[in-house]
Amino acid sequence: MARKTVGIRDVAREAGVSVTTVSHILNDVESARASEETRERVRTTAKRLGYGANRIARSLRRQQSEMIGLLSEEIATTPHAGRIILGAQQAARERGLTLVLINTTRDDVDIQRDTDALLRQQVDGVLYATMYHREIALPASLQAIPTVLIDSASVGGRVPSVVPDEEGGAYVAVDELIQHGHRRIGFLTNADDVPATRGRLAGYRRALADVGVEFDEALVIAEPSETPGGYKAAIEVLSRPDRPTALFCYNDRMAMGAYRAAAELGLRIPTDLSIVGFDNQELIAEGLFPALTTVALPHFEMGRWALDALAGVMEGDVDLDSGVTYPPAVLACPLVRRQSVAAPSVEQAGSDE
């Protein structure tokens, strides 16, 4: 699968510029910010190293289409897909590549059929984006073509992959509540045992431990990670006589259920109860009242990272036949502050002590 040819990184290193600058100049990107001297140096370096000639010869020999397939596992029907697609598309455009999208399901038969459809388009590589963060066995049909995973890791780390920092994202969410003075913080979590569930629980526990708050298992309620699950979990934990003053929710859908539970129990947000979500689904987070403070998944960044990594495989900078394993790249999940967090009341703060 590796190709021992001059890659774009070789040109960038020799010319003393970034890979993006080389890509912009050689692909005649109109918005490229580079002087005429830099443009000439890059073109001369590429010609001297044989990069352009190698690329054309390789295309003719291998009938390359300069198209990249994005196989999205149901995400094209979710709010998350757009940002992943935009990130990958922007990086592809900078390299003179075209993105071809096929939406599939989690069914093995559908994945095989849809992968075959992409391969019939003679795509040069595939980005495979899964519905949620988990570990997967790479489909057999993708083992013969350069592939990079988005929001998942392959069993055995056979191919490059990129995932969100679930633990870090949960940590910043809980720390936001801690910085406002909360110490009794409930966690409405997912009932499914997936990496995101484990990572977010680890971040929750670490944030509490860092300020000397003992972990209380009774404050962690697991339900299906949808709005009804969030409602049920919130009713359970908020009905306790020693109820928490704040909730960290596994995702924004569970947070929406928690808003409903709080309203039914006569609790005002954030006066009586602070809430932080996860995912930054803007239709939910901005549509709730008050608007929900939450953690953003780095969808755009993951899409861009994956396309750049795939280009490295296609250029021969990454050799998937070498037997090397590839731990997932982990991208940060930033906090998005809105209006659902405030300091606990004097009475609540006193009960936390």
N, C-alpha and C positions, 0 to 999 in steps of 0.2 A: 504493500500500500504506500510505503514511503517512496519519494522520488528524489534521487540524488541530483538535484538541479539547484541553480541559483534561486534563492527566495527573495521576497520583498524585503525581509529584514536584512539580508546581505547588502542590498542596494542602499537601504536607509543607513546602515552602519558605515559604509564606505563614503556616502555623500554627507554624513554628519547631520542628518535630519531625522524626523520621526517617520515611522511606518505610515502614519496617516498622510503626512505631507507627500511622501513618495506616491502613495495610492492616488491622492488628489491630482497630482501633476501628470502621472502616466495615464490616468483615466480622463484627463481634461475636465475635471470638475470645475464649473464656472466660479463657484464661491471660494475656491482655494486661495488662501492668502499667502502668496510667495512671490518674491522678487524675480525678475527675469534672470538674474544671475543664479538664483537657487534653482529655478526651473531648468536652466541649461545644465547646471551641475548634475542634477538628478538624471536628466535624460542621457547625458554623456556617460555617467556612471553605469546606468542600466545597460546602455549599449556596450560599454567596455566589458561588463561582466557577462553579457549575453542574456540578460534577464528577459528583455522583450522578445528576442529571437527564440529563446527557449519556450516562452509562453505560447507563441504562435505555433511553433513546431509541435508542442505538446498537445495543443488543441486539435491540430490536424490529425496527429497520430492517434490520439485517444478519443477523437470526436467529442471533445468537451463542449458542453452547452453553455457554460458560464451561468448556469442556473443552480440555485440552492433550494432544496425542498425543506419546508417547515411542516412537520407532521405534528399537529396539535391534538392532544388527547382530550377532547371535549372542551378545551379551554376557549376555543373560538366562540363558544356560546356564553362565556362568562365575561364580567367586566375586566378580568385580568389580561385577556388575550391582546387587547389593543396595544398596551404598552410593550409587551414582549415583541409583538410584530413590528412596532415602530422602531424599537431598539435594533432588532436584527436587520430591518429594512434599511435603516440609515447606514449601518456599517456595511451592508451589502452594496448599497449605491456608491459608497466611497471607493469600493474596490471594483466597480464596474460589473457587479453581479446582480442577477435578478432573483427575487424570492418567489417561490411557488408554494402556495398554502393548501394543505388538505386537512380537514378536520376529521378525526377518527374517534373511536370509543375505547373503552378499556377491555373490550372483548378481543381475544387473541386472533380470531378469524378476521375480524374487521381490521385489526392492525396489519395483518399479513396482506389483505386485499389492498388496503390503502397504501402500504409501503410499495407494493408491486406497481400500483398506479403511478407513484412518484418515480420509480426507477424506469418505467416506460418513457417518461419524459426526459430520460438521460441526464438527470440532475447529477452534478459533480459531488455533492455531499448532502447530508441530511441533518437538520436540527430536529430533535425529538423532544417536544415539550409535554410533560405529564400534567395531569389534573391537579395534583397536590404533591408535596414533597414526600418522596418515599424511595426505597431501593427497588430496582427492577432488574430482571434478566433481559439483556439486550436481545430484541427479536432477531431470529436467525437471518432474516432477509437484510438486516442492517449491518451484519458482521463483515460484509464484503465491500462496504463503501464507507468513506470517511463520515463519521457520525459524532455529534456532540449532544449531550443531554441537558435539558433545561428543567430545573426544579426536581431533579431526581439524580441518583447515583446508580451506576451499574454494579451488579454483583461482581465482586473481585476487582472493581475499579478498572475495567478493561478500556474505557474510553473517557476522554475529558468530560467534565460535567460541572454545572454551576447550580448552587442552591442558596437560599437566604439564610442569614444567621439567625436561626430561630431562638437560640438561647440568648443571644445578645439583644434581639428585639424585645423579648419578654423582660429582660433585665431593665432596659430603659423605660419600658412601660410601668413596671412596678416602682422603679426608682422615682418616676415622676410623682407617683402617689406618695411615696415616702418623703420626698422633698417638700410636699405640701403639709406634712405632719401626720399622715396616716400610718398606723402601725398594725391595725387589725384589718387585713386585706384579704378578701375572698378571691378565689380563682375558679371561674366557670370554664371547665376544660372539655376537650373532645373525648368522647368515649372510645374512639378508634386508636389502636396502638400503632402510630406512625411516627416517623422522625420528628415531625412538627409538634406532636403532642408531647413527646419526651423532651425535646429541646426547650419548649416554652415552660414546662414544669421546672426544668433545671434552672432556667433564668429567673423564674419566680422565687424559687428557694434560695438561690444565690443572692438576689437582691435583699431578701429579708435577713439572711445570715450576715450580710455585710454591715447591717445596723444592729445586730444582736437580737433580732426578733426570732423566737423559736418557731419552727415550722409546726403548724396545726393542721393535721390531716382533715379535721372536720370542716375546715374552710375551703377544701378543694372538692368541688362537685362535678362529676363527669356525666355528660349527656351528649346525644347526637349534636353535632356542631351546626345546627340550624336555629332559626328564631324560636320555634317551640321548645327546643332543648335548652336554649338560654333562659327562656321564661320559666321553665320547670326548675332548673338549677337555681335561679335567682330566688324564686318563691321559697325554696327549701332553705337556703342559707340566710335569707333576710327575715325569715320567720323565727329565727332563733332569738331567745331573750338577750343573748350577747352578740347580736348581729354585727357583721363587719361595717366599718364606716366607708369602705371603698371596695370596688370590684374590678379585677382584671379579667377580661373576657378573651377566650381563645380566638375569637374572630368578631368582626363587626355584626354578623348576623346574630350571634349569641348575645351581643351587647344590645341589639334591638329588642330581643326578648326580655333582657334585664330591665330596659326602660319601661316596658309594659308592666312587669312585675312591680317595679318601684311605684308606678302610678297607682296600681291597685292597692298597694299597701300604704298609700298616702305619703310616700317619701319624695321629696323634691330633689332634683338633680341640678346643680351640685351641692345645694345647701345642706341636705340631709345625707346624701350619698354621692360619692364621686365614682365615675366609671371610665375605664380606658379599654379600648378595643384593640384589634390587630387586623391588618390587611389594607386599611384605608380604601375600602370600597366607597367611593365618593358619593354615590347615590344614597347610600345609607348614612355615612358619617356626616355629610353636610345636610342631609334631609331630616335627621333627628333634631329634636329641640329639647335642650340646647345641643348644638353641634358637638359631635363626639370627638374627643381626643383619642388618637389611635396611632398605630405603628404602620408605616408603609412598607409593603413588600417591594423589593427593587426590581420590578418586572422589566422596565426599560433597560436597566443596566445589565440584567441577566441576558436579555435578548442580544444586546450589543456584544457582551463578553463572549457569548456562545458563537456568534458569527465570526468574531476575530479568532477564536480558538480553532474553529473549523477551517478557516483560511490557513492557519498554521499547519494543520494536518495536510491539507490539499497541496500546500507549497513544499511539503517535505520537511518542515521544521520540527514536526512531531511525528515520530515513528511508532505507529500502533502495533507493529509486528515485533517490537524489540522486547516484549515481555514486561515492560515497565508498567506499574500500576499508577493510576491517576486519582489521587484523593480529590474530592470535589472542591472547586473554588467556592469560597463562602463570602457572600456580599452583605454589607451592613444593611440593617432595617432602621431607618430614621424615625424619630417621633414626630408626629404632626399634631401640634397643639391646637385645640379648639376651646369649647366652653364647658366641658363636662367634669372638670376637676377644680376643686377648691379645698381650702383647709377645713378639717372637721370642726364642728361647733365646740364650744368650751365643754359642754356636757359630754360630747363624744370623746374628745381628747382626754378628758379625765378618766373615762371608762376604759381607755386603752392602757392606762398606766398600771 
